Amino acid sequence: MTDTFSDREPVQAPTGDPVRVGFPFTPLTDFYFVLLRGSWAAVLTIFCCGFLLTNLVFAGLYFAGGDCIEGARPGSFADAFYFSVQTIATIGYGALTPKTDYANVLVTIEATVGLLGTALSTGIIFAKFARPRANVRFTDKVLISPYDGKRSLYFRVANIRGNDVSEASVSVAVLKSHVSAEGHSLRRLHELELVRARTPMFRLSWLIIHVIDEASPLSGMELDDLFADRTMIVVSLRGMDMTFAQTVSARHIYLPQDVAYDHHFEDIVRTLADGRIEFDYTKFHETRPLTPTELGAGQRAEAEALR
């Protein structure tokens, strides 16, 4: 059996959001969700543009009020804009002050808008900054090889932070094509049974193993079948991060070109002389082909298990 380091055309993973037709587009009604999901660059751009636009609007209103700002140059829109910036940010240098009732009313309105805008932007930025994320890495390759004498699919996960993630659980599903009894073609997720789907403490690394037996959705599938069916392996991991005291989650998708047959991961954990455990992340993604002796032993153990 050959591994995936071949000239096959790689299967492309779905990127971005799916195209949805007919759904109502109402971003303003769920603006909080839009900002939390958006990138930092997009969120900061929205706030900066909103700040400038608001000040331009109020500067226009001050400018339309004529000579209503003490210390401003007559007919200067720039002074009206700078006065608006000082008002909305509650700076108040003292050089520019309102001198008419019209200007004082605008200052009252703008100060209110500024306070509400500051509260909104502070809440959004804090919520986005403080949102817990799992700093988890999955191996580049998922292996299909003999493991403990049984043909298995396995990969490993690393907790980059090295802190305690308690009651961690992982689920693995394979996305395959399916034709219903009525002839309808669809893509269906099939859950894979794992040797160990939960761990009380996930601190360094975790080897996730699925035994490919007769009941496995991957039973009888070779590498060519994975490419032909555009099979995807979807992994979801979640657990309680003890630093944040909140649930964190991570997801990863393996494609057919990520599958390597008859390989094994390099060892990354060893015990130091002082009794501590060393975790060598530089070898986390490294694999090596199984030797003929290892392959023969695995095939013999697998054959004995089937008897």
Secondary structure, 3 states (H helix, E strand, C coil): CCCCCCCCCCCCCCCCCCCCCCCCCCHHHHHHHHHHHCCHHHHHHHHHHHHHHHHHHHHHHHHHCCCCEECCCCCCHHHHHHHHHHHHCCCCCCCCEECCHHHHHHHHHHHHHHHHHHHHHHHHHHHHHHCCCCCEEECCCEEEEEECCEEEEEEEEEECCCCCEEEEEEEEEEEEEEECCCCCEEEEEEEECCCCCEEEEECCEEEEEEECCCCCCCCCCCHHHHHHCCCEEEEEEEEEECCCCEEEEEEEEECHHHEEECEEECCCEEECCCCCEEECHHHCCCEEECCHHHHHHHHHHHHHHHC
